[in-house]
Amino acid sequence: MSQTLSFKDTIVIRARPDVLFRLTLDPKRRTRWDPNIRLASYVGDEKLISGSLVKIKLERRLLGLSYTAKYGQIQAPFRGGWEALKPFGPLERYTQGWVFKNIPGGTEVTLSTNATIRYKFIEKQIEAQLRNMSGRTLIELQRAVDQQGAQLMEDTAKQYQDRMRAEKEAAKRKGKRQRAPK
């Protein structure tokens, strides 16, 4: 007998909604930071629009299951999600939805998971696995954004130091020229 599972996880991330939207819903970008997804690619046209298909393969610890999902409810950059087209593994139905709410200092990100589990005897294990997957995805998203921000800060600081060093050397050379005997 099928068991329905539905839950939401929310986190605040210091980034703009459009950046987070692309990171979470574009399959090529998602595989770079999400430890739950091993492979993800578009099927057909590579466009992030409602109705597009994406093929997803989960990591081995998640049984290495593969499924094809269809994007729905895409409203860039504030909302998006997908639904598995066919049952896979112990899941009869699986959907994932993202909401990005702009707030002062960042974005409130909500990940909604809805699933129908085929068999009652594995309901608790699958629920724990899906909740763990959702929480880990949000934490890794925050790490990916923080890592990009930290790299940007480091690059900006390095450019500033290089510019200051060059200005100091130019001032030194100019000072030597002015003191030279005539």
N, C-alpha and C positions, 0 to 999 in steps of 0.2 A: 504494500500500500504506500502511495506517495505521501511525502511529508514536505510541507512548504516552509521555507526559511526566508526571512527578510530582515535585514539590519542595515544601519547607517553608521559610518564613522566620520568624524569631523576633526579637522586640524587647521590651524592658521599658519600660513606660510608667507614669508616676506618676499613676495614677487607679484607681478601684474597678472591678472586673469588670462590675458592672451598668451603669455609665456607658458603658464601652467596648462592651458587648454591644449596647446601644441605638444607639450611634453607628454601628456597623459593619453591623448587620443591618436596621435600619429604613430603608427606601428613601428616605423624605423627608429624614431626617437625613444619610444617606450622600451625597446629591447636593450638600449644602452644603460638604463638605470634600474629597471624593475627586475629584481632577482627571481620573481615568480614566472616570468615569461622567457622562454628560451629562444623562440623564433616567432616573428610576426611579420606578415607582409600582406599587401593588398592583393586581392584577386581581381584581375582586370584593371580598370582605370585607377590610377593612383591619386584619388581625390578624396579629401575628407569632407564628404557630404552625406546627407541622409540617403540610405539605400546602398551605399558602397559596401562591398564585402571585404573581410579581412580573415586570413588564416592564422590561427594562433596555436602554438605548441607550448605547453607548460613544462616546467623543470621536472627532472626525474623524481625529486622528493614529492612532487604532486602527481606522481604516477606517469609523467611524461605524456599526458593526454593531449590530443589535438582536437580542435574544433574550428568550424567556420562560423563567423559571426557577421551580423548585418548591423550597420550603423543606423540608429534611429534618433529622433529628438535632437539633432545637431542644431544648436543655436550659438554659434561662435560669438564671443569667447566665454559665454556664461554657462553653457549646458551641453552635455553630450553623453552618449552611451551606446552600448551595443547589446545584442541578444544573440545567443547561440541558435543557429538554424535547426539543428537536429540534436537529439539527446546524445550525450557522450559519457562514458564511464558510468559512475553512479548517479549522474545528474540527468534528469529528464528535461529540465528547463534551466537556463542560466542567463541572467542579465546583469549588466554592470552599468551604473549611471553616475555621472560626475556633475557637480554643480559648483561653480566658482562665483563667490559673492565678494565683490570689492568692498573692503573695509579700510579704515585709516590704518596705515602701517603694513598693509599686505592684502592677502586674499584668504577668505574662509573657504576651505575646500571640503566638500562633502562627497564621500564615496558611498553609493547605495548598492547593495548586493541583494539580489533576489534569486532564489534557487528552489527547484523542486527536486527533492532527493527520492530516488526510485524505491529504495528499500529501507524499511524502518530499523532493521537491525544494525545499520551503519550510520544512522542519522547523527548520533553524537560525535562520531569521529569526523564525518564530513563537515558538520557545523563548525567544529573546532578548527579544522583545516582551512575552511573558507574565512573564518574570522581572523585567524592568524595571517592568512594571505592578504586580507584587506588592510590590517594594521601595518604589516610590513611594507606594503606598497606605499602607504601614506608616509611612513617614516623615511623610506628610501627616496621618495619624491622630494621631501624636505632636504635631505642630504644632498641630492643632486643640485637643487637650487642653491643651497648654501655653498656648495663646492664651486659652482659657477660664479657666485658673488665673491667668494674669497679669492678666486683666480683673477677676477676683474680688479679687485682692490689691490692685489699683489702686482698685477701688470701696470696699473695706474701709478702706484707708488714707485715702481722701477722706472717708468718713463719720467716721472717728476725728478727722481734722483739723477738720472742721466742728463736731463735738461739743466738742472742746477749745477752739475759738475761741468758741463760744457760752458755755461755762462761764467763760472768761476775761472776756468782756464782761459777763456776769451778776455776776461778782465785782467788776468795776470799778464797775458801777452801784450795787451794794450798798455799796461803800466810800465812794462820793460821798454817798450818803444818810446814812451814819453821821457824816460830817464836817460836814454842813450845819448852820448855826447854828440854835439853837432859840429 
